[in-house]
Amino acid sequence: MDKASRAVILLSLARGIGPADINALQAKCESLDTLLAQPLPPRAEGLSPKTLAALQGLQRQRDALESRTDQLLQWCRDHQVHCLTQADGDYPPLLKEVVGAPPLLFVSGDVTVLSLPQVAVVGSRHASPQGLQNAEGFGRTLAASGFAVTSGLALGIDGAAHRGALQTGKTLAVMGTGIDVIYPRQHRPLYQNVLENGGAIVSEFLPGTAPLPSHFPRRNRLISGLSLGVLVVEAALKSGSLITARYALEQGREVFAIPGSIHNPLSKGVHQLLKQGASLVESAADIVEQLGGMLAYLAEEPVAVAAAPATEEGRLLGAMGFDPVDVDTLVTRTGLPTRDVTRMLMLLELDGKVVSINGCFQRLGSG
């Protein structure tokens, strides 16, 4: 790790210096390591009194901070955690464009997943059965289409989206805690599944950081910043999901929403988003159609342009009959891999040959 990256870590460990201060220092100073290598003058041009006082305090505890920096880097090596600054090539380029992007990221798993085109799927922790089914179905199809599915590892919609994506592709879990603090505890197996299936866990918080309420808005901002678009499945009028959607709009990201029953309180936040201009979606194909251009660079089967082999398409349509049927049943009937079935269903839906209804698919006409 170079001196500039080490300086970011040292500043992150210093008392009274937050992410916004580090970003401000990076914008105003040619070199953070040069800044830290010399005593600060009584007045430093462009620095607020608060930041200047914190930097002067840093100099007084410099040796202790250097030691803590060494300990943190050793911990990351021992636990196979990537410690990324904005100068690192693996720092996600889309996130780097965001004003106030985290100066430091901790990543477990496959760090390259952070640079894949991502779609965030978020929603209520107390989701309805239909909401959970929708989240899992959308996660499954989006991942099969080449997107990494990003969410917050929370109960409810987040967990369902991760589980769906794990069936067919990559998923990324963003933590509101230190990367080594699994919250909620019930999702320890899901946390492990994400890592074991080539996904990634990411946090902007130092290892060991507890799940404090103030951390989750920052987690939500990171979710939207990593993603091309945010899908809200179910959300009450006052919820973290709407905060994520607001961040997405501020960051110039697309916002998608699945409409629900007017009698479901968890539809009220979603319907508010739709009134405000969010894109109404009824299937994952709606999202792929809008964002699919970002997949053009993928070498393997760009879904927006690839066609399923005619023999497999006919086999799939034949297995469907003309009644609604779910993906698992089609996998059993055809003997095809889940990834291939979900990919072909998406293409058939784009071609108007099948329609998605409440998590199932129905053949249209005689096509």
Helices and strands as residue ranges (DSSP letters): H 3-13, H 19-28, H 32-36, H 49-60, H 62-78, E 81-85, H 93-96, E 104-109, G 111-115, E 118-122, H 129-144, E 148-151, H 157-168, E 171-174, G 185-187, H 188-196, E 200-203, H 215-226, E 229-232, H 240-250, E 254-257, G 265-267, H 268-275, E 279-280, H 284-291, G 292-295, H 310-320, H 327-334, H 338-350, E 354-357, E 360-363
